[in-house]
């Protein structure tokens, strides 16, 4: 299960920032936060897997999230791309800005902000991966 059209799953490269065993309810047996209130988690409704019905979270069968949870430490990079994506990555270099990246790649600056769920466009770091459309 992934985000419905009105609440899509954010697409970008994130890091796991929190893990919670046995959160219960709709979150199933395990939950891992990857961005704001977005999580990868199990579900108490396995029939919903593969359907765009969540509020942006990535839902998995409980046995699958249990396995992933056991392998994924906090800080692990997570790349979340739409199944329709044709995105590519750019790795931020020293002295790059999002504006200079947009100019060098010929990509609309606002599209880069949207595509990467950027909160503060003045805060990027060397080796950060920026997604951009082909």
PyMOL commands that set and color helices and strands:
alter all, ss='L'
color gray80, all
select helices_A, chain A and resi 5-7+25-27+46-48+62-71+98-105+109-115
alter helices_A, ss='H'
color red, helices_A
select strands_A, chain A and resi 2-3+12-15+18-21+30-35+38-41+52-54+58-59+77-80+87-91+129-133
alter strands_A, ss='S'
color yellow, strands_A
deselect
rebuild
show_as cartoon
